[in-house]
């Protein structure tokens, strides 16, 4: 599933609690997992899209595409 800058997304209900399951956010950055360290950090293989998402309160997190769905 691909997202683009400005998309509104929802974090999947089965995401880990630290990723705020059910929360709504906007995509404000996109990059790929490029190293083994990143692969471990995000639990996603090299080449997977990682999104910087921003919540309404202005806070943001980086999250693997596997935890996102279109709102």
N, C-alpha and C positions, 0 to 999 in steps of 0.2 A: 504494500500500500504506500503510495507516494503522496506527500504533502508538499505544499509550496508556501513561500513566505506570505504571511497574512492570513492563512487558513485558520479557522476556528476548529479546535480539536478537543476531544474529551479523552481523559486517561481511562483506560479500560478498568473495569471493576475488579479484575483479577490481578492487577498490578500490585507490587509490594507497597505496604503502607507509607513508606518514605517517599513514594512517588505521587501520593495524593489521589488514590483511585476515585473516579467519578468527577474530578475537578475539570473545569472548562478553562482553556487557555488559548493563546494565539501563537502561531509559529513566527519566530523572529530571527531564526538562523538555522542553517542546514550544513552538515558536514558528514564525512564518512569515517567509520572506524578504520584506522590505518595501521595500528600497532597491536602487538599482543597485550600490552598493558591496557590499552583502551578496550580490547576484546574482553579482558577480564573485568574491567570496571563496569562495562555496560551489559555484560552477559550476552553479547552479540558478536557474530563472526566479522572478520575483516571484510569491508565492502558494504556493511550495513549502514543505512542512513541513521544519523543521530540528529535530533532536533533540539534547538534551544527554544523553549516555550516560555511565555510570560503570562502570569496570572493577572487578574484584574487589580490586585493590590500592588502590582509593579515588581513582585518577586519573580525570579525565573529559575529554571532548572534545565539541565540537558537530559534527554531521555531517548531511549531506543525506539525506533518506529514500531517495534512489536507491542509496545504498551499504549499506542495511540489509535484512535479511530476518529472518523469524520463526525463532527457535531451536526 
